[in-house]
Amino acid sequence: MRSLIERTTGKSQQTGDEPAAGSPRRRCARGIVDNPKAVRLDDGRLVGYADCGDPDGDPLVLCHGFPNSRVFGALFDPAARDLGVRVVAPERPGIGVSDPDPDRELTDWPTDLAAVTEALDLDRFGVLGISGGAPYALVSAAMLPGLVERVGVASGLGPMAAVGLREQLWYKTARHLSPLTKLALLVGDRRARKDRDAFLSGIADGSAPADHPLWTGEVGAVIYDSMIEARRRHGLDPLDRETAIYGSPWGFDLDEVDVPVALWYGKADSVVPPGMGWYLSEHLPTATAQFYPDLGHLSTFVRHESEILRTVALA
């Protein structure tokens, strides 16, 4: 039987002012950081997770984005409570409080997920992948057909075959020239820690207009906390491995996903190319897709969070 572990840690470092510090999402995020939960697997590794929303609600497994952590689940906490959805957000190996697994592949994830959901007594559930969580949601559906009932993908990363060489470069570099990726991650990490507000404003300035106030407000602050937590214990090497996984063959065929799949994409997304959404809509046999002309990476799922939760957890 897998064991559940809860422990309290010291407050993580904060920088700058606290936008909407008293908001429900921010309070939830702080609670997740300060009171980690984890499942110990049979091989001894810990997998961290957050438990958000309605604790008695219909279960939804949230696959967080990149470079994020279990704290990402806090974004959905208020809407999930209102709708009666329990959001469980597990961390991939080496992220947050999860122990590293340096040689892992994408197809190793469903085994970890099955162990976590068994420990939490979740028999059947929907899986939602946001951004870099999309491949993990889809592989879980392909390899855990008895557990996963539905899949949602919002602003989700697709296979490299969906885009041209220029858009593949970041991921291919991690796969073949890891030191360059680690250097880029280090530079980004130092910039983020030096000045949170300037860091988030810089991202906002390069984003779709609909995303700008999200990056500089409550949502951006939660994502910032999630990013800092992702690398706080095990550094940047697990994020380098994560990037390389995105740039590698996924190890399963999309037509192996035979449960309903719902896709949400913004055509103004400056982080994940919308072409990845078109590719998934064409190659997933059970997919239905919505594309929003003026929405970007964050606004696509923030503006439609209730619809997404209903579709993936309650349909």
C-alpha positions in Angstrom: 0.0 0.0 0.0 1.4 3.4 -0.9 1.8 5.8 1.9 0.6 9.4 2.1 2.9 11.9 3.6 2.2 15.4 4.8 4.8 17.7 6.3 5.2 21.4 7.1 8.1 23.4 5.7 9.3 27.0 6.2 7.9 29.8 4.2 9.5 30.0 0.7 11.2 33.2 -0.4 9.1 36.0 -1.7 10.1 39.1 -3.7 8.3 42.4 -4.3 4.8 43.3 -3.3 2.1 40.7 -3.0 -0.6 41.3 -5.7 -4.0 40.1 -4.4 -2.2 38.3 -1.5 -5.5 37.8 0.3 -7.3 36.3 -2.7 -8.6 32.7 -2.6 -6.1 31.6 -5.2 -3.2 33.2 -3.4 -4.2 31.8 0.0 -4.6 28.3 -1.6 -1.1 28.6 -3.2 0.5 29.6 0.1 -1.1 26.7 1.8 0.2 24.3 -0.8 3.7 25.6 -0.5 3.8 25.6 3.3 2.1 22.2 3.8 3.4 19.8 1.2 1.6 16.5 0.6 3.2 13.5 -1.1 2.8 9.8 -1.9 5.7 7.4 -1.4 5.9 4.9 -4.2 6.9 1.3 -4.0 10.4 2.2 -5.3 10.8 4.7 -2.4 10.4 7.9 -4.4 8.1 10.6 -3.3 5.5 12.2 -5.6 4.2 15.5 -4.4 0.7 16.6 -5.0 -1.8 19.4 -4.2 -5.4 18.7 -3.3 -7.6 21.6 -4.2 -11.3 22.4 -4.8 -14.1 20.5 -3.1 -12.5 17.6 -1.1 -15.8 15.6 -1.6 -16.2 16.5 -5.2 -15.8 14.6 -8.5 -12.1 14.0 -9.1 -10.0 15.7 -11.7 -6.3 15.1 -12.1 -4.5 18.3 -13.2 -1.2 17.9 -15.1 0.6 21.2 -14.5 2.4 23.3 -17.0 6.1 24.0 -17.4 8.1 25.1 -15.5 5.5 24.7 -12.8 4.6 22.6 -9.8 1.6 21.3 -7.8 1.0 24.9 -6.8 -0.5 25.4 -10.2 -3.6 23.7 -8.9 -4.4 26.8 -6.9 -5.6 28.5 -10.0 -8.6 26.3 -10.2 -9.4 26.1 -6.5 -12.3 28.7 -6.3 -14.1 27.5 -9.4 -13.6 23.8 -8.4 -15.2 24.5 -5.0 -18.1 26.2 -6.6 -18.7 23.3 -9.0 -18.0 20.4 -6.7 -14.8 19.3 -8.3 -11.8 17.9 -6.4 -8.6 18.9 -8.2 -5.5 16.7 -7.6 -2.3 18.1 -9.0 0.6 15.7 -8.9 4.2 16.8 -9.6 6.4 15.1 -12.1 9.8 13.6 -10.9 12.2 16.2 -9.6 9.6 19.0 -9.6 8.7 20.6 -6.2 8.8 17.9 -3.5 8.8 15.0 -6.0 12.0 13.0 -6.0 14.0 13.0 -9.2 14.1 10.2 -11.8 16.8 11.5 -14.1 16.3 8.9 -16.9 12.6 9.1 -17.1 10.5 9.1 -20.3 7.0 10.4 -20.9 5.6 6.9 -20.9 6.9 6.4 -17.3 4.4 8.9 -16.0 1.2 6.8 -16.0 2.8 4.3 -13.6 3.5 7.2 -11.1 0.0 8.6 -11.6 -1.7 5.3 -11.1 0.2 4.9 -7.8 -0.9 8.4 -6.6 -4.5 7.9 -7.5 -4.6 4.5 -5.9 -3.2 6.0 -2.6 -5.9 8.7 -2.8 -8.6 6.1 -3.5 -9.5 7.6 -6.9 -11.1 4.9 -9.0 -12.0 6.8 -12.2 -11.3 10.4 -13.1 -10.8 13.0 -15.8 -7.4 14.3 -16.6 -6.7 17.9 -17.6 -3.4 19.0 -19.2 -2.5 22.7 -19.2 0.4 23.8 -21.5 3.3 21.5 -20.9 1.0 19.1 -19.0 -0.8 18.1 -22.2 1.5 15.3 -23.2 1.2 13.8 -19.7 -2.6 14.0 -19.8 -2.7 12.3 -23.1 -0.2 9.5 -22.3 -2.2 8.8 -19.1 -5.4 8.4 -21.2 -3.5 6.1 -23.6 -1.9 3.9 -21.0 -4.6 4.0 -18.2 -7.8 3.3 -20.1 -9.4 1.7 -17.0 -8.9 4.8 -14.9 -9.0 7.9 -17.1 -12.6 8.7 -18.3 -12.0 11.9 -20.2 -9.2 14.2 -21.2 -9.0 18.0 -21.5 -6.1 19.9 -23.0 -5.9 23.7 -22.7 -3.2 25.7 -24.4 -1.4 22.4 -24.6 2.0 21.4 -26.0 1.7 19.0 -29.0 4.2 16.8 -30.7 7.2 18.4 -32.5 5.8 17.2 -35.8 3.0 19.8 -35.5 5.4 22.8 -36.0 8.4 23.8 -38.0 12.1 23.6 -37.1 12.2 27.1 -35.6 9.5 26.3 -33.1 11.2 23.0 -32.3 14.6 24.6 -31.5 14.2 25.1 -27.7 13.1 21.5 -27.2 15.6 20.0 -29.6 18.4 21.9 -27.9 17.5 20.3 -24.6 17.6 16.9 -26.2 20.9 17.3 -28.0 22.7 20.2 -26.3 21.7 20.0 -22.7 24.3 22.5 -21.4 22.8 25.3 -23.4 19.3 24.6 -22.1 20.6 24.5 -18.5 22.3 27.8 -19.0 19.1 29.4 -20.4 17.1 28.0 -17.5 19.7 29.4 -15.0 19.6 32.9 -16.6 15.8 32.8 -16.5 15.8 31.6 -12.9 18.1 34.4 -11.7 16.0 37.0 -13.5 12.8 35.7 -11.9 14.3 35.7 -8.4 15.8 39.1 -8.7 12.6 41.0 -9.4 9.3 39.1 -9.6 7.3 42.1 -10.8 9.8 42.9 -13.6 9.9 39.3 -14.6 6.2 38.9 -14.9 5.8 42.3 -16.7 8.4 41.2 -19.2 6.4 38.0 -20.0 3.2 40.1 -20.1 4.7 42.5 -22.6 5.4 39.7 -25.1 2.0 38.1 -24.6 -1.5 38.5 -26.2 -3.4 41.6 -25.0 -5.9 39.3 -23.3 -3.1 37.7 -21.3 -1.4 40.9 -20.1 -3.5 41.7 -17.0 -3.4 38.0 -16.0 0.4 37.9 -16.0 0.7 41.1 -13.9 -2.2 40.2 -11.5 -3.3 37.4 -9.2 -2.9 34.6 -11.8 0.7 35.6 -12.6 1.5 35.8 -8.9 0.3 32.2 -8.4 2.2 31.0 -11.5 5.3 32.7 -10.1 4.9 30.9 -6.8 4.4 27.7 -8.8 7.6 28.2 -10.8 9.7 29.0 -7.8 8.4 25.9 -6.0 9.1 23.8 -9.0 12.9 24.2 -8.7 13.3 25.0 -4.9 14.5 21.5 -3.8 16.0 19.8 -6.8 17.3 22.7 -8.9 17.1 23.0 -12.7 18.2 19.6 -13.9 14.7 18.1 -13.7 13.4 21.0 -15.8 16.1 20.3 -18.4 15.0 16.7 -18.6 11.4 17.8 -18.9 12.3 20.0 -21.9 14.1 17.2 -23.5 11.1 14.9 -23.1 8.9 17.4 -24.9 11.4 17.4 -27.8 11.6 13.6 -28.1 9.2 11.1 -29.6 6.4 10.7 -27.1 6.5 6.9 -27.2 2.8 6.3 -27.9 0.4 6.9 -30.8 -2.3 9.5 -30.4 -4.9 7.1 -31.8 -4.4 5.0 -28.7 -6.4 7.6 -26.8 -10.0 6.3 -27.1 -11.7 8.4 -24.4 -13.4 11.7 -25.2 -10.8 14.5 -25.6 -11.7 18.3 -25.4 -9.2 20.9 -26.7 -9.1 24.6 -25.9 -6.7 26.9 -27.7 -6.1 30.6 -28.3 -5.0 31.7 -31.7 -3.1 34.6 -30.1 -1.1 32.2 -27.9 2.6 33.4 -27.9 3.8 30.4 -25.8 2.4 27.3 -27.4 1.9 27.6 -31.2 -1.8 27.2 -32.0 -0.7 24.8 -34.8 -0.1 22.2 -32.0 -3.8 22.4 -31.2 -4.8 21.9 -34.9 -2.4 18.9 -35.0 -4.0 17.3 -32.0 -7.5 17.9 -33.2 -6.7 16.1 -36.5 -4.8 13.2 -35.0 -6.8 12.4 -31.9 -9.8 10.4 -33.1 -12.1 11.4 -30.3 -11.2 15.1 -30.1 -13.4 18.1 -30.2 -11.7 21.5 -30.3 -12.4 25.2 -29.7 -10.1 27.9 -31.0 -10.5 31.5 -29.8 -9.3 34.2 -32.1 -8.2 36.8 -29.6 -7.2 34.7 -26.6 -3.7 33.8 -25.5 -1.9 31.2 -23.4 -3.5 32.1 -20.0 -6.7 33.7 -21.0 -7.8 30.6 -22.9 -8.1 28.5 -19.7 -8.7 31.3 -17.2 -11.7 32.7 -19.0 -13.2 29.2 -19.6 -12.2 27.5 -16.4 -15.7 26.6 -15.3 -16.5 25.2 -18.8 -13.3 23.2 -18.7 -13.9 21.7 -15.2 -17.5 20.8 -16.2 -16.4 19.1 -19.4 -13.5 17.1 -18.0 -14.7 16.3 -14.5 -18.5 16.4 -14.6 -19.5 15.4 -18.1 
